[in-house]
Amino acid sequence: MNDLSLFLPCAAGVEEFLAQEVHALTGRVGQDLLTLRGGVRVRADWRDALQLNLHSRLAQRVLVELAHAPYRSENDLYAIASGVAWEIWFTPKQTFKIETTAQHSPLQSLNFATLRIKDAIADRFRARAGGVRPSIETQWPDCRVFAHLTTDSCTLYIDTSGEPLFKRGWRQDKGDAPLKETLAAAMLAASGWWNPETGAVSAQPLYDPCCGSGTIAIEAAQIASGVAAGSLRRFGFEKLLPFQPHVWDALKAGAEPAADRPAPPAIFGSDVSHRMVDFAERNAERAGVAALVQFRGGDALQRMPPAESGVVVLNPPYGERIEVGGVARGREDAQTEDGGEFFAQLASHWKKNYAGWTAWVLTPDLQLPKRMRLKESRRVPMWNGPIECRLFRFDMVAGSARKG
């Protein structure tokens, strides 16, 4: 377990930030740390795998690569999976699940491909365990196996994370389509408020005026206070055979925030829905950062800046979500189907009242600067699941509205 190839998938656009974070957590460089499309590959050991699960705020999972080989048919997949020593990872008394993804695979059926891999795993156990084989469990398996097929190669992984890493363990109250914690962390990294390589956090106040259930503000507060991303949850590796409780306990003990850590900057969140503000406050309590975030109710078009200057970071609502996310009742006349009037009014409000602030806005609307009649100073490509987005930076100075 001292020479593993780990793959950490992430949202498209986040790869460079994740590579910085992985370097900080493992110390790996050069060929031992490769930035790929959709993730990062790192040569590391078992302890690093646990450390990455505990601390990474940007990775979706931590996967251990067990096989990588060419294939042409389902029988090739069976042979590849048969050659993996699954018995060193889990027992025939445990359950497992296989998830298969593909890019330009020539195979007709991914379901049949998955079945052949499952058969290979079961047959290997049956041959080595006196006819006993593990069972499939699709909901809550003890072990998750991932297969990825390209045009001509198959890669098999065993998952050490279990539930996806964006599930930090504190979110119980949520609204519609909540922002994933991993993407919130990526926004904070792209804005420069948090540096994933050094761990440094800006001294500038942070404010999310469309905070919903509090994801961005809570993520920022945990980062600033040194709370490990996975400190409140369980992981898949706890059911795998290499797991040693005393090693894990030592890692968790070492992740406790230092007593002399600098005081975090002021962090604020507000939302037009008082129900969502209640959710955010309860989530912050569970996350251990209730004392670090000030949540308030209020319309994003009316809230005055909570500090003289700072950084606004938000994933604003759009379309049908405008009313619940950023426009108070009684303002329906300000809406259009695409939210154009809302964003124009938000820009006017910022220009008038937020001089000295920098705003970072994540949106799938590539025409947002035009709608806001603002000129962005930077745009960062970033994907929210399958949705292509941009993180726009707007520097607020008096009279910054663009003409036309």
C-alpha positions in Angstrom: 0.0 0.0 0.0 3.0 2.3 -0.3 2.9 2.7 -4.0 -0.6 3.5 -5.2 -1.9 5.3 -8.2 -4.7 7.6 -7.0 -7.1 9.4 -9.3 -9.2 12.3 -7.8 -12.0 13.3 -10.2 -13.3 16.9 -10.0 -15.5 19.3 -11.8 -14.2 20.4 -15.2 -12.3 23.7 -14.7 -11.2 22.8 -11.2 -8.2 20.6 -12.2 -5.5 23.2 -11.6 -6.8 24.1 -8.2 -7.1 20.5 -7.2 -3.5 19.8 -8.3 -2.4 22.6 -6.0 -4.4 21.2 -3.1 -3.1 17.7 -3.7 0.5 19.0 -3.8 -0.1 20.7 -0.4 -1.5 17.6 1.2 0.9 15.0 -0.2 4.1 16.9 -1.2 4.1 15.1 -4.6 5.5 16.9 -7.7 6.5 16.2 -11.3 5.5 12.9 -12.7 4.1 11.9 -9.4 1.4 14.5 -9.7 -0.3 14.9 -13.1 -3.2 17.3 -13.9 -5.6 15.6 -16.3 -8.9 16.5 -17.9 -11.5 16.0 -15.2 -9.1 15.2 -12.3 -5.7 14.7 -10.9 -3.5 11.6 -10.8 -1.0 11.2 -8.0 1.5 8.5 -6.9 1.0 8.1 -3.2 0.5 5.7 -0.4 -2.5 4.4 1.7 -2.0 7.1 4.3 -2.1 9.8 1.6 -5.4 8.3 0.4 -6.9 8.8 3.9 -5.4 12.2 4.2 -6.9 13.3 0.9 -10.3 12.1 1.8 -10.2 13.9 5.1 -8.9 17.2 3.8 -9.7 17.7 0.1 -12.3 20.3 -0.6 -12.1 20.1 -4.4 -12.0 16.4 -5.2 -15.2 14.4 -5.8 -13.7 11.1 -4.8 -10.3 9.4 -4.1 -10.0 6.3 -6.3 -7.2 3.7 -6.3 -6.3 2.5 -9.8 -6.1 -1.3 -9.8 -5.9 -2.1 -13.5 -5.4 -0.3 -16.8 -5.3 -2.4 -20.0 -6.5 -2.4 -23.6 -9.8 -4.1 -24.5 -11.9 -4.9 -27.5 -14.7 -7.0 -26.1 -16.6 -7.8 -23.0 -14.5 -10.9 -22.6 -11.4 -8.7 -22.4 -13.1 -6.8 -19.5 -13.7 -10.1 -17.8 -10.0 -11.0 -18.2 -8.8 -7.6 -16.9 -11.1 -7.8 -13.8 -10.1 -11.4 -13.1 -6.5 -10.4 -12.8 -7.1 -7.9 -10.0 -6.4 -9.1 -6.4 -9.8 -8.0 -5.1 -9.3 -10.2 -2.0 -6.8 -7.8 -0.5 -9.5 -5.1 -0.6 -12.7 -6.7 0.7 -14.0 -10.1 1.8 -16.6 -12.4 0.1 -19.0 -11.6 3.0 -19.1 -8.0 2.0 -21.3 -6.4 -0.7 -20.1 -4.4 -3.7 -21.3 -2.3 -6.5 -19.9 -1.5 -10.0 -20.3 1.8 -11.7 -19.2 2.0 -15.3 -18.6 5.2 -17.4 -17.5 5.4 -20.9 -16.1 7.8 -23.5 -16.5 6.6 -27.1 -16.5 2.9 -26.1 -17.3 0.6 -29.1 -19.3 -1.7 -26.8 -23.0 -1.9 -27.5 -24.1 -2.2 -23.8 -22.5 -0.7 -20.7 -24.9 -2.8 -18.6 -23.5 -6.0 -20.2 -19.9 -4.6 -19.7 -20.7 -4.1 -16.1 -22.1 -7.6 -15.8 -18.9 -9.1 -17.1 -16.8 -7.2 -14.7 -19.1 -8.3 -11.9 -18.9 -11.9 -13.0 -15.1 -11.7 -13.0 -15.0 -10.4 -9.5 -17.5 -13.0 -8.2 -15.7 -15.9 -10.0 -12.3 -14.9 -8.6 -13.7 -14.9 -5.0 -15.6 -18.1 -5.6 -12.4 -19.8 -6.8 -10.4 -18.6 -3.8 -13.0 -18.7 -1.0 -14.5 -22.2 -1.3 -17.4 -21.2 -3.5 -18.3 -18.1 -1.4 -18.7 -14.8 -3.3 -19.7 -11.3 -2.4 -23.2 -10.0 -3.2 -24.2 -7.0 -5.2 -25.8 -4.1 -3.2 -26.8 -1.1 -5.3 -27.8 1.3 -2.5 -25.3 1.1 0.3 -22.5 -1.3 -0.7 -19.5 -2.0 1.4 -17.2 -1.5 -1.6 -17.6 0.5 -4.7 -15.8 -0.4 -7.9 -15.5 2.1 -10.8 -14.8 1.1 -14.4 -13.9 3.6 -17.0 -13.9 2.7 -20.7 -12.3 4.8 -23.5 -12.1 3.9 -27.2 -9.6 1.1 -26.5 -8.7 1.0 -22.8 -10.3 -0.1 -19.5 -9.3 1.3 -16.1 -10.6 -0.3 -12.9 -10.6 1.6 -9.6 -11.7 0.9 -6.1 -13.3 3.8 -4.3 -12.0 4.9 -0.9 -14.5 7.7 -0.3 -18.0 6.0 -0.2 -20.4 8.9 -0.5 -19.1 11.7 -2.8 -16.8 14.1 -1.0 -19.0 17.1 -1.5 -21.2 15.5 1.2 -19.4 17.0 4.2 -21.8 15.7 6.8 -23.4 19.0 8.0 -26.0 19.7 5.3 -29.4 18.4 6.5 -31.5 21.5 5.6 -31.3 22.4 1.9 -33.3 24.2 -0.8 -33.9 23.4 -4.4 -30.7 22.6 -6.4 -28.2 23.4 -3.7 -24.6 24.3 -4.8 -22.2 21.4 -4.1 -19.7 22.1 -1.4 -16.8 21.1 -3.7 -17.9 23.7 -6.3 -18.3 26.4 -3.6 -14.7 25.7 -2.6 -13.6 25.9 -6.2 -15.3 29.3 -6.5 -13.4 30.5 -3.4 -10.1 29.2 -4.9 -10.7 30.8 -8.3 -11.6 34.1 -6.6 -8.3 34.1 -4.8 -10.0 34.4 -1.4 -8.6 31.0 -0.6 -5.3 29.6 -1.8 -5.5 25.7 -1.9 -1.7 25.4 -2.2 -0.7 27.4 0.8 -4.0 27.3 2.7 -3.9 31.0 3.1 -7.2 32.9 3.4 -7.8 36.5 2.4 -8.3 39.0 5.2 -11.1 40.6 3.2 -14.7 40.1 4.4 -16.7 37.6 2.3 -20.4 38.0 1.5 -22.9 35.9 -0.4 -26.1 37.9 -0.9 -28.0 34.9 -2.4 -26.8 32.4 0.2 -29.6 29.8 0.1 -28.8 27.1 2.6 -25.4 28.7 3.3 -23.0 26.6 1.2 -20.5 29.2 0.2 -20.4 31.0 3.5 -20.1 27.8 5.5 -17.4 26.4 3.3 -15.5 29.7 3.6 -15.9 29.6 7.4 -14.6 26.0 7.7 -11.6 26.9 5.5 -10.8 30.0 7.4 -11.0 28.2 10.8 -9.0 25.2 9.7 -11.8 22.6 10.0 -11.0 19.6 7.9 -13.6 19.1 5.1 -14.4 15.5 6.1 -14.2 15.8 9.8 -17.9 15.2 10.3 -18.5 12.2 8.0 -17.6 8.5 7.4 -15.7 7.1 4.5 -15.7 4.0 2.3 -12.2 3.1 3.3 -13.4 2.3 6.8 -14.9 -0.9 5.4 -11.9 -1.9 3.3 -9.3 -4.5 4.5 -6.3 -2.2 4.6 -8.1 0.1 7.0 -6.3 0.5 10.4 -8.4 2.4 13.0 -5.3 3.7 14.9 -3.8 5.3 11.8 -7.1 7.0 11.0 -7.5 8.2 14.6 -4.0 9.7 14.5 -4.8 11.5 11.2 -8.0 12.9 12.6 -6.3 14.1 15.8 -3.6 15.8 13.7 -6.3 17.6 11.7 -7.6 19.6 14.7 -7.2 23.4 14.1 -4.2 24.9 15.7 -4.9 27.0 18.8 -2.8 29.9 17.5 -4.5 30.0 14.1 -5.2 33.6 12.9 -8.8 34.8 13.5 -10.9 34.3 10.4 -12.2 37.3 8.4 -15.8 38.3 8.7 -18.1 36.2 6.7 -21.7 37.1 5.8 -24.7 35.6 4.0 -28.2 36.8 3.3 -31.2 35.5 1.4 -34.7 36.9 0.6 -36.2 33.7 2.0 -36.2 33.7 5.8 -36.8 29.9 5.6 -33.5 29.5 3.7 -31.7 31.7 6.3 -33.0 29.4 9.0 -31.6 26.5 7.0 -28.3 28.2 6.7 -28.1 28.9 10.4 -28.8 25.3 11.3 -26.3 24.0 8.8 -23.6 26.4 10.1 -24.3 25.1 13.6 -23.8 21.5 12.5 -20.7 22.5 10.6 -19.2 24.0 13.8 -19.0 27.6 12.4 -22.2 29.2 13.6 -20.1 31.8 15.5 -18.1 32.7 12.4 -20.9 33.5 9.9 -23.6 36.2 10.2 -26.7 35.3 8.3 -29.5 37.8 7.7 -32.7 37.9 5.7 -33.1 40.4 3.0 -33.5 41.1 -0.7 -30.2 41.1 -2.7 -31.4 44.2 -4.4 -31.7 46.1 -1.2 -29.1 44.7 1.2 -26.4 47.2 2.0 -22.8 46.1 2.2 -21.9 44.4 5.5 -18.4 46.0 5.5 -16.6 48.9 3.9 -15.0 46.6 1.3 -14.7 42.9 0.6 -15.4 40.1 -1.8 -18.9 39.0 -3.0 -19.1 35.4 -4.1 -22.4 34.0 -5.3 -24.2 31.5 -7.5 -27.3 33.6 -8.2 -30.7 32.2 -9.0 -32.0 32.5 -12.6 -35.2 31.8 -14.5 -37.8 30.4 -12.3 -35.6 30.5 -9.2 -35.2 34.3 -9.2 -38.0 35.0 -6.8 -37.0 32.5 -4.1 -33.3 33.2 -4.5 -33.0 36.9 -4.8 -36.2 39.0 -5.3 -38.6 39.6 -2.5 -42.3 39.1 -2.9 -43.9 42.1 -4.5 -41.0 42.4 -7.0 -42.5 40.0 -9.6 -42.8 42.9 -12.0 -39.1 43.2 -12.1 -38.6 39.7 -13.5 -38.2 38.5 -17.0 -38.0 34.9 -18.0 -34.2 35.0 -18.1 -33.8 37.2 -15.0 -32.4 40.1 -17.1 -34.1 42.8 -15.1 -33.0 41.3 -11.8 -29.4 41.2 -12.8 -29.5 44.7 -14.3 -31.0 46.0 -11.0 -28.4 44.0 -9.0 -25.6 45.6 -10.9 -27.1 49.1 -10.4 -27.4 48.4 -6.7 -23.8 47.2 -6.5 -22.5 50.2 -8.5 -24.3 52.6 -6.2 -23.5 51.0 -2.9 -20.6 48.5 -3.2 -17.7 50.6 -4.5 -14.5 49.0 -3.4 -15.9 45.5 -3.5 -15.1 42.7 -5.9 -17.9 40.4 -7.1 -17.5 36.8 -8.4 -20.6 35.4 -10.0 -21.0 31.8 -11.2 -23.6 31.5 -13.9 -24.5 29.4 -17.0 -25.5 32.6 -18.8 -22.4 33.6 -20.9 -24.2 36.9 -21.6 -24.5 37.9 -18.0 -22.1 40.8 -18.2 -24.2 42.3 -21.0 -27.3 41.8 -19.0 -25.7 43.5 -16.0 -24.3 46.2 -18.2 -20.9 45.6 -16.5 -17.5 44.7 -17.9 -16.0 41.7 -16.4 -12.3 41.8 -15.5 -11.9 38.1 -15.6 -13.9 35.0 -16.6 -13.1 31.5 -15.4 -14.6 28.4 -17.1 -16.2 26.1 -14.5 -18.8 23.3 -14.8 -21.6 22.9 -12.4 -22.3 19.2 -13.0 -23.2 18.9 -16.7 -23.8 22.6 -17.0 -21.1 24.8 -18.5 -20.7 28.0 -16.5 -18.4 31.0 -16.1 -17.2 32.6 -12.9 -17.2 36.3 -13.8 -15.3 38.9 -11.8 -16.7 42.4 -11.6 -14.7 45.1 -9.9 -17.1 47.6 -8.3 -16.1 51.2 -8.6 -18.5 54.2 -8.6 -19.9 54.7 -12.1 -18.8 51.2 -13.3 -21.9 50.5 -15.3 -21.0 50.1 -19.0 -22.7 52.2 -21.6 -25.5 50.6 -23.7 
